[in-house]
Amino acid sequence: MQLTVDIEFNELLKIIKQLPAFQIEKIKTEVNEKTVVNKPIVEKSEFQEFLLSGPVMSEEQYQGYLENRQQFNKWRSK
């Protein structure tokens, strides 16, 4: 015998909140086991390693870059 019940999400949530803590934990565990997706481990290529090992701007250099961009934008719009 099989029984199918159509319950909206909010109603289901309300019912779950009324359960004792140990049963809520059981539900959490069950849901996590069903929804965990194994992400493939992607190794970085030599090119990615090369890019990641490159130089990085300091905050001072970045601010200078932004100021220069503003000046170039003003110059182009004249």
N, C-alpha and C positions, 0 to 999 in steps of 0.2 A: 504494500500500500504506500502511495506517495501523495504528499500534500504540498501544494504550491500556494504560497502566500505572497501577495503583492504589497510590499511595505515600502513607503518612501524613505529616503535617506534620513530625514529629520526624525521620523518616528523610530527608525532603527537605532539611531544615536541615543534617543531618549530611553529606549529599552535597555541598551547596553550600559548607560550610566546608572541604571538601577541595580545592576548586578553587583555581587560582592567583588572585592578587589582581586581575589585569586582567579576568578573566572574572567575578569577583564584582562588580566595578564595572559591567561590561556589564549584568549582571542587575539591579543597583540602578537603573541608568538606565532600563532597559526597564520595570521595575515602576513607577517614578515617572512615566514618561510615560503609562502605562496608568491610573494611579490618581489623577492630578491632576484635581481638580474645579475648574472656574472658578467662583469665587464672584462673584455679581453685585455690582457696586458700588452700595451703597445710599446715596443722599444723605440728609442729615439734613433733616428738615422744620423749618419755622420754630419750631414748638412744641418740638421736640427741642433746637434751638439755645437757645431761651429757657430751658428747664429746665437745660441744661448750663452756662449762664452765670450761674446763680443763686448765692446765697451758700453757703458750705461751713462746717460746724462745725469749730472748732479742737479739738484733743485735750482741752484743759481744759473746753471747753463740753460735749463729749461725755461726759466723766466726770461732770460736774454733772448732765447728763440721766440717766445711769444711776443716780446716787444718788437723784434725784427719783423715778424709776420704782420703785426699791426701797421708798421711803417710801410712795408711792401704793399699792403692792401690799400693804404691811403694813396700811395704813389700811383698805383694802377688805376684808381678810380678818378684821378684828376683828368 
